Amino acid sequence: MEHKALPDKVPKKGVYLLPNTLTLCGMYCGFFAIMSAINGNYIYAAWAIIVAIIFDGLDGWIARLTNTSTRFGVELDSLSDLVAFGVAPSVMMYKWTLMPFGRLGWAAAFLFVACGALRLARFNVQTGSSGSKAFKGMPIPGAAAVLSSVVIFYYGYEVRVGPPEKNIFYPLFTIILALLMVSTLRFHGVKEIDFRERKPFWVLIVFVLILFVFLIHASSAMFIFAMVYLVWGIIENSVLIFRKLRTKREERQTGA
């Protein structure tokens, strides 16, 4: 969860232990994912990234709940995000399936890291501006979750010893996710949900159904939800672009 930037310029003495400890736990999960990928344990790497996403959501939520958000915490969170959701997925994908492509493989892996860093930097400088709570560009945890879900789904149904065969789909998919992070497309996040407000009863039913699907087959559920998030974002933005183009065309016809 990307923290809200704070206006304080001079850091105060001391740090808040709880949110920053959760942030470091997320960074550790990212480091564990990197080491697991290097050692060929790709399923461990993918799940470690998913656990890092949970810690990333908890640290921001705890910081806002306890009013312990600081500039130090914001900067530490960004560094942790780059390790856990930028470097770790890139190393995992490169070792898993991008290495056979040579220069294209490591270029795609680096592009994911670079776009993730640019995404975080853009978010940090734009936070605080008025407008929608939706993210501008795919959040880096979301992109990391999509890549991790592909690995988890691959090993989900049967015991597979090695990585998949060489397939151009994987570098192209990695490049597309990287470009989505630095795009201006709108993607939604958990921060848009206010848990303090009353919600309709059907929201609780949906939550129970999500748990039910996870209990049946966690790897398939992870893959399905990640793909739905990706495809829904693309479809929603395509509809918005179509509406804008249609509105401009109607305005030109009216003016003519």
N, C-alpha and C positions, 0 to 999 in steps of 0.2 A: 504494500500500500504506500503510495507516494505521499509524503507528509506535506502539509501546507506550510509554505515558507513564512518565516516570521521576520518582522522588521528590525529586530534588535541587531545591532552591528557589533557591539562589544560583548563577547561571551562572559557570562557570569562565572564565578568560581564554583567548581564542583559540577557534577553531572547527576542526572536522575538515573538511578541504577536500573529500575525495572524495564522501561522501554528500550534503553540502550543495550541491555543484556539480551532482550529478545531480538534486537537487530543483529547483534553479534552471533546469536544462534542461527539466524538465517544465513549470515555470511559463512559460518562453519559448514552449514549444509551445502552451500555452493562450493566450498573448497573440497568437501567430501565427494561431491559429484565429479569434480575435476579429477581427483585422484582415482575414483572408481572408473571413470571413462578411460584414463590412461592405462589402467590395469585390465581393461576389457570387460568390466562389470557394468554393462550399459543399463541394465534394468535397475541396479542400485543407484546409478547416477540420475536416471530419470525420476525415480521416486524421491531422491534427496532434493531435487529441484522443486518438486511438488510440496514437500515439507517446508522448504524455504519460503514458498509462497504463503503458507499458513503463518509462519513466523512474521513475514512481512506485513500481513494483514493485522496480526495481533499487536505489533509494536505501535503502529499508527493508531489503532483503536484504543489501546491503553494510554497512549500519550494524550489523546484528546479527552478521554474519559477522566483522567486524573489531572488534566491541565498541566502537563509536564513537557509540552512541546518546546523545544529550544532550537536555536540555529545549529548548535553542535549535533543534535539528534537528526536534523534535516540533512546535514552534510554526511553524517555517518550512514544514514539510510540510503542515500544516493550511491555511496561507495559500495555498500553491501549489495544493492540492486545490480550494480554493474558486474560484480563478481558472480553472484548467484544466478542472475537472469541474462547476463550478457556473455561473460567468459565461459561459464560452465556449460550452457547449451551449445555454444560454438565448439568447444573441445569435444563434447559428447558426440555431436553430429559429425565432426571431422573424423574422429576415430572410428565411429560406427559405420559410416557410409560415404563420406565425402573424400576420404583419402585416395581411393582409386582414380579420382578425376584429376589428380595432380594439381596444377595451378588453379584450375577452376574450383577445385574443392577447397583449398585454403583461402582463395579469394572470397568464396561464398561465406566461409566461416568468419573471416575478418570483417566482411560487410555487415554481418549480423552484430558483431561486437561494436563496430563503429556507429551503426545506426542506433543501437541501444544507448550508447553514450550520448549521441546527439539528441535522442529522445528525452533522456533524463535532463540534459542541460537546458533544452527548450522548455521543459515542464518547470524547472526551477526558476527560470527567469520570467515565465508567464504566469506563475501562480499568484493569485491575489487579484488578477484582472476580473472584471465583471463578465458575466455571461453564463452559459450553461455549465452544469457540473460534469457533463460528459467530457471524456478525454479527447484531446486533439491528437489523432494518431493512435495506433494500437499501443496500449501500455506494455512496457517491457516484460512484466510478469505474465501477461496474457500470451505474448509471443513465445516466451519460454515454456509455458504450460502446453501450448499447441505442439511444440517440438517434442516435449517430454511424453505427451499422450500418444504420439506416433510410435515412440520406442516401447512404451508400456503395452500398447495394443499389439505390437509385433510379437512380443513374448507372452501374450496373454492366454492363448489357447493351447499351445503345445510347447514342449521343451525344445527350444532352438539353441544350437550350440554357438553358431557364429552370426555375424551380421548379414544383412540381405545382400543379394547380388547387385552388381553395378546397375544403377537405374538413374537416368537423367532427372527423374521426378524429384529426388531428394535435394540436389543443389538448387533446382528451380524453386522448390517449395521454400527452402531456406532464404533465398534471395527475395521472394515475394513477401515473406514475413518481415524481413529487414526493411524493405521499402514501405510496408504498411506502417511501421513504427514512426517513420519520419514524414509520413503523408499528412495531409490536413483532414483526412476522413475522421468522422466522429465515432468513437467507441464508448460504450457504457462501462461502468465499474460499480463495485459494491458501495463506494462512497456516496452514490446517489440515493441509497436506501437509508432512511432515518429510522433506526431501530427503536427510538424513543416514542415514535408515534404509533397509534393504533392502526392495525392493518386488517383488511378483509379476511374472513375466515378461510377463503380458498388459498390464501398465501401459505397458511400453515399446512394445508393439504398438499400443496405443491412441494413443500419442504419434505414432508413425509414420503412422498413419491420418489423424490431424489434419493433419499436415504435407502428406500426400497431397491432402487435400481443399483445403487452402489453395493448393497449386500448381495445381490444376485451375482454380479460380475463387475468387480471394481475397475478392471482394465478397460472393459468395453464402455462402461459408464464414463470414465475419464475421457476416452477418445470421443465418444458421442457428444458430450457437453462441450469439449474444446472445439470440435468441428462446428457445432451449432453456433457457438459464440463467434467463430471466424466467419461463417457463411452469413449469419444474421447481420453482422456488421457490414459486410460487403453489400448485401441486398438493401439494407436500410439506406446506406449512402448512395447506392445507385438510384433508388427512388427519389431521394432528396435532390440529386443532380438532375434527374429527369424533370422534376417539378420546376426547378429553377430555370432550366432551358425552355420549358413550355411557357413559363410566366414571361420570360424575356421575349419570346416569339410573339406572344399575345400583345405585349406592350408595343413592340415594333409595328404589328399589324394595326393596332389601335391608333398609333401615332401617324401611320401612313394614311 
